[in-house]
Amino acid sequence: MPVSPTQVVLAATLALALSFVWYYEGRGRWRTRLEDRFVYGVPWGTLVTVTIVVAFYLLAQAGARQWDDPLTFPYITWSYLYPTGILTSGIAHSGPQHLVSNMAGTLAVAPIVEYAWSHYPPRRGRTGGGQDSDGLLTRPLFRAVVVFPLALLSVAFVTAVFSLGPGLGFSGAVFALFGFALITHPLSTVVAVVVSSALGTLYSALSEPVVREAVEVGPPAPPGWAGIAFQAHLFGFLLGVLLAIALLHYRGRRPSTERVFLAMIVVGMAQSLWLVAWSGGEDVYVLYRGAGVTFVLLLTMLVTIAVTGSERPLLNRRPLAALPRAPSRRQLAVVWLGLLVLLASLSIAGAVVADEFVGVAIAATLVLGGLLAIPAVPPLVPDRWFAGPVSRRQAAIVCLAVLTLLVALPSIPISLTTVGDDAVPGDGGVEIEDYTVTYEQDAASGQVPVIDLGEEDVLAGEQTGVIVVSDERELWTVGVREEVLEFEGSDTVVVGGLGWHETVHAERSGWIVAGNDTAYAVDLTHDGETTRSFTSEPVRADVRVDGRTVDVVPADDGFQVRLIEDGESAGEAPIPEPDESTTIDGVQFATEDDDGTVRVVAEADGTRIPVAEQEEYS
């Protein structure tokens, strides 16, 4: 792609602006501050990590050859039984926007985390430079180019392991970076949120300096927020917060309460930490915005206490000392947990008796019960674990740790799935190595839970579209939705593995039958060979010609019109080409092209009746 003059001017202006800030704000001051923590003042770990992720997109995902349509299927966390997806999903991305968004966030926030952690290991209890020993982990260059990237990639792996369903992308690690940076450098993190957005805008301006678009209507699609992995984002964020608390404790540092509180609210709102969404069925998606914002506010208070809270004991030994026989806080915690266990048992027993959604009811009961049990955890922790009574700050840390586990654990039964024995719907599939690509309407999902969830429809449901199946990868998914093909007429699916990829082209053709549905067919083309993967049922036109009815019939090699008399076929013939006609038992069928609109017209006894109109696509 040639470089435009606008892109050259923009790049030069950006370099000039950065040089201006560097020069007039004091080159020495910037260099001194950066070199105090970074080798030669450069966040090498951030750059190495971004290079690894981008290189994976360009090479493993074939993004260098097909930038807008990378290979994704082999790198998604389809199941715990498919380890390749677990290992790679944290660094793979679905497309350019996905990649750029995560890398912009990484470039904005990871240097703050790297600065806080430092290439030069500080002594315990201080934040400046200085080494305790000559071990490998204390060597600045090793910490910069090995330890820090390895830590980020490890966090990406952990968030992929505990992703709720199929996951893809570095965003779990990005949110962990936000959580870590927010605790160690609150104000800088707020600035980084703005910088992240600015980097995305800068990339868009450099890649497309001039945009021309016409008003157009797209295919029906879920809202953008419905596809965001909010559970992985929250889990990554909490993980980052806990790691930052551990680092600050080791170094004996505590940030400002006001800064942590305000930064937590700003970052939580700006980065959509409040986003909680679910599918309500029947193509309805529910966004729990109010509940999500409430959760962020409560989480803000919990995090603030965990970071800067008081070291005073959480409660008196006898919080109800005024009573004749006052229970201790540990006894109250035991009573509260007992009540929760009783209520949970009754709830699960009711689901078992009803024999509906048993697995879902058990999971929901355990998660809700776990959240309600969090306040009872600190009083039950032995005081010797904390070298004294549990403080308010320690209690908040315990609650954060329990919350992190509760966010992660529901992903385990969801990810323990396999592909069933009869996973490939229909008989019009295209075989490519271990993949089968086919099209089917209302096909039952081939995903089978390893753990019996008590209800087939929990993970199943009927799917329509281009379906991609791989037994080896425990993969069963819709590669192209029905609505996309219905609107655009064609699309592609990229399958493959490490070092190879193949493209399957899906194309839909159909006729909108008068007064009824559309009769359509889907062809799949791979390596120059075309397979008719799917044909819909014949569709009857809501018209009568010479006292008879007409069906439009999708066939293996085209479409036919069939004349029906007294419920029996009076003959059929292929739909003629435009400006041609055919006759069936005295009824003439002609195909007309009226300024791009192609329709089939039936004529008998001087009466002309439209039968069907060819589907048009965007």
Summary of the structure (lengths in Angstrom):
residues: 618
radius of gyration: 30.7
end to end distance: 25.8
largest distance: 103.2
contacts: 1956
relative contact order: 0.07
helix: 46%
strand: 22%
